[in-house]
């Protein structure tokens, strides 16, 4: 089940990887109106694959001159000679996911107060790269799902389910009821906080990343089952939140290989 996005304004998605993922997965259940390709690239192997995928889905394809394509792209430079005209991204229904898609290896990302679009795009890429099922965002105090996100995430948004919730704490409690373990991340030093190297993660799980300036909110922190941190030995006492997410996701993957079913 999807939650319809009331903003049905037309958007453009650029690039071969992004449009391939859009055609193969389309996690945001976008309506694909048209794919426009430069006549100079129509014989490219990857473009041919896109043409085949579009044909199977009966999606309109238009071949045009490079000048016309650049005119459609406007100020956007890196388009790889291909554009998809689509509707806005539709977020998923978390309740439906919990009822129908949870399995023993389920893993979700929860973002508490992430408002920087660059960090958000990088976190989406990390979740896609390391096999996370989706990302939960609060409707308030959070980054917007605008048309720039797909580009910044290098198309990973089109393969990643995003769940928007009204109340993050309530969503965490629902996950706990469904058997999820909630792991919160922090920079604080306390004997109760575990280093990721000493943490055996239990599945299904949800990993909470807080904002770079304030971290997780107190109420979200209080609802986590386990608090974890990354041991830092250099002079820097903090990491960019997207970098930190990549380190934790990689570590989780390597320590628990074969446990995603």
C-alpha positions in Angstrom: 0.0 0.0 0.0 1.2 3.5 -0.8 0.4 6.9 0.7 -0.6 9.1 -2.2 1.5 12.3 -2.6 -1.0 15.2 -3.0 1.6 17.1 -5.0 1.3 15.5 -8.4 3.4 18.1 -10.1 5.5 16.8 -13.0 9.1 15.9 -12.1 12.2 15.0 -14.2 14.5 12.2 -13.3 17.9 12.2 -15.1 20.6 9.6 -15.7 20.9 5.9 -16.7 21.2 4.4 -13.3 18.3 6.3 -11.8 15.9 5.6 -14.7 16.9 1.9 -14.8 16.1 1.6 -11.1 12.9 3.5 -11.7 11.8 1.0 -14.3 13.0 -2.1 -12.4 11.7 -1.2 -8.9 9.9 2.2 -8.7 9.7 2.1 -4.9 7.9 5.4 -4.9 5.2 4.1 -7.3 5.6 7.1 -9.6 3.5 7.3 -12.8 6.0 7.3 -15.6 4.6 9.5 -18.4 7.5 9.4 -20.9 11.2 8.6 -21.3 13.1 10.9 -23.6 16.4 9.8 -25.1 19.0 11.6 -27.3 19.2 10.1 -30.8 23.0 10.0 -30.3 22.8 7.4 -27.4 20.0 5.1 -28.6 22.5 2.4 -29.6 24.2 2.4 -26.2 23.9 -1.0 -24.5 22.5 0.5 -21.2 20.0 2.6 -23.2 18.9 -0.5 -25.1 18.2 -2.1 -21.8 16.1 0.9 -20.7 14.2 0.7 -24.1 13.4 -3.0 -23.4 12.2 -2.3 -19.9 10.0 0.6 -21.1 8.6 -1.6 -23.9 7.6 -4.3 -21.4 5.8 -1.8 -19.2 4.3 0.0 -22.3 5.9 3.3 -21.4 6.1 5.9 -24.0 9.7 6.6 -25.3 10.6 9.6 -27.4 13.9 9.9 -29.4 14.9 13.5 -29.9 17.9 15.6 -30.8 20.6 16.4 -28.2 19.8 20.1 -28.4 16.1 19.5 -27.6 17.0 17.2 -24.7 19.3 19.8 -23.2 16.6 22.4 -23.6 14.2 20.2 -21.6 16.9 19.7 -18.9 17.3 23.4 -18.4 20.2 24.2 -16.0 20.7 20.5 -15.2 24.0 19.4 -16.8 24.5 15.8 -15.8 21.7 14.0 -17.6 23.5 11.3 -19.5 21.3 12.1 -22.5 18.2 10.6 -20.9 15.2 12.1 -19.0 12.1 10.5 -17.5 9.0 12.6 -17.0 7.3 11.3 -13.8 4.8 12.1 -11.0 5.9 12.8 -7.5 7.3 10.1 -5.2 4.6 8.4 -3.1 5.6 7.3 0.4 4.8 3.9 1.8 2.4 2.9 4.6 4.4 1.7 7.6 1.4 -0.3 9.0 1.1 -2.2 5.8 4.8 -2.9 5.7 4.7 -4.2 9.3 1.7 -6.4 8.6 2.9 -7.9 5.3 6.6 -7.5 4.7 8.5 -8.0 7.9 10.8 -11.0 7.9 13.6 -12.4 10.2 16.2 -10.3 8.5 14.3 -7.0 8.2 16.2 -3.9 8.8 15.0 -0.3 8.6 16.6 3.1 9.0 14.9 5.8 11.2 16.0 9.4 10.7 15.4 11.8 13.6 15.8 15.4 12.6 17.8 15.0 9.4 17.1 18.2 7.4 20.2 18.4 5.1 19.3 17.1 1.6 22.9 16.1 0.9 23.1 13.9 4.0 19.7 12.5 3.2 20.7 11.5 -0.3 23.9 9.8 0.9 22.0 7.9 3.6 19.5 6.7 0.9 22.5 5.4 -1.1 23.9 3.7 1.9 20.6 2.0 2.7 20.3 0.8 -0.9 23.9 -0.4 -1.0 23.6 -2.4 2.3 20.2 -4.0 1.8 18.0 -2.0 4.2 14.3 -2.4 3.5 13.4 1.3 3.9 13.7 4.6 5.7 11.3 6.1 8.2 11.0 9.9 8.5 8.8 12.2 10.6 6.6 14.5 8.7 7.9 17.5 10.7 11.5 18.4 11.4 12.7 16.4 8.5 14.1 16.8 5.0 11.5 17.1 2.2 11.1 14.5 -0.6 11.7 17.0 -3.4 12.8 16.5 -6.9 16.5 17.0 -6.0 16.7 13.9 -3.8 16.7 11.3 -6.6 19.6 13.1 -8.2 21.6 13.4 -5.0 21.0 9.8 -4.1 22.3 8.8 -7.6 18.9 7.2 -8.3 18.9 5.1 -5.1 15.6 6.8 -4.1 13.8 5.0 -6.9 14.8 1.7 -5.3 14.2 2.6 -1.6 10.9 2.7 0.3 10.3 5.8 2.3 7.8 5.9 5.2 6.5 9.2 6.5 5.0 9.1 10.0 3.3 11.7 12.1 4.8 10.6 15.4 8.3 8.9 15.4 7.9 7.6 18.9 4.6 5.9 18.1 6.2 4.4 15.0 9.1 3.0 17.1 6.6 1.4 19.6 4.8 -0.2 16.6 8.0 -1.7 15.4 8.8 -3.0 18.9 5.4 -4.7 19.1 6.2 -6.3 15.7 9.5 -7.7 17.2 12.0 -5.1 16.1 15.0 -4.2 18.2 15.7 -0.4 18.1 19.3 0.7 18.0 20.0 4.4 18.6 23.3 6.1 17.7 25.0 8.6 19.9 28.3 10.4 20.5 28.0 10.4 24.2 30.4 8.3 26.3 28.8 6.1 28.9 29.4 2.6 30.1 25.8 1.7 29.0 26.6 2.7 25.4 28.1 -0.1 23.3 30.7 0.3 20.7 29.6 -1.2 17.4 32.5 -3.6 17.5 31.1 -5.0 20.7 27.5 -5.2 19.5 25.7 -8.3 18.4 22.7 -6.9 16.5 19.4 -8.8 16.8 17.0 -8.9 13.9 14.6 -7.6 12.8 16.1 -4.2 13.6 15.7 -0.5 13.1 18.7 1.9 13.3 18.1 5.4 14.4 20.3 8.3 13.2 19.9 11.7 14.8 20.7 15.1 13.4 24.3 16.1 13.2 24.0 19.1 15.5 21.6 17.7 18.2 21.6 14.0 17.7 18.4 12.0 18.6 15.7 13.7 20.5 15.4 12.7 24.2 12.1 10.9 23.8 13.4 8.9 20.8 16.6 8.1 22.8 14.5 6.8 25.7 12.6 4.5 23.4 15.7 2.8 22.0 16.6 -0.7 23.2 20.3 -0.3 22.7 22.5 2.8 22.3 25.6 2.4 20.1 28.6 4.5 19.1 31.6 4.5 16.8 34.9 4.6 18.5 36.9 7.5 17.3 40.7 7.6 18.0 41.7 10.8 16.1 41.3 14.4 17.0 37.9 14.7 15.3 35.2 14.0 17.9 32.3 13.6 15.5 31.4 12.3 12.0 29.1 13.5 9.3 25.8 11.6 9.9 25.8 10.1 6.4 29.4 8.9 6.9 28.5 7.4 10.3 25.5 5.6 8.8 27.8 4.1 6.1 30.3 2.8 8.7 27.6 1.2 10.9 25.7 -0.3 7.9 28.9 -1.8 6.6 29.9 -3.2 9.9 26.5 -4.6 10.5 26.6 -6.3 7.1 30.1 -7.9 7.7 29.3 -9.1 11.2 26.0 -10.6 10.3 26.6 -12.0 6.8 23.9 -14.5 5.7 21.3 -13.4 8.3 19.1 -11.4 5.9 16.4 -13.8 4.7 
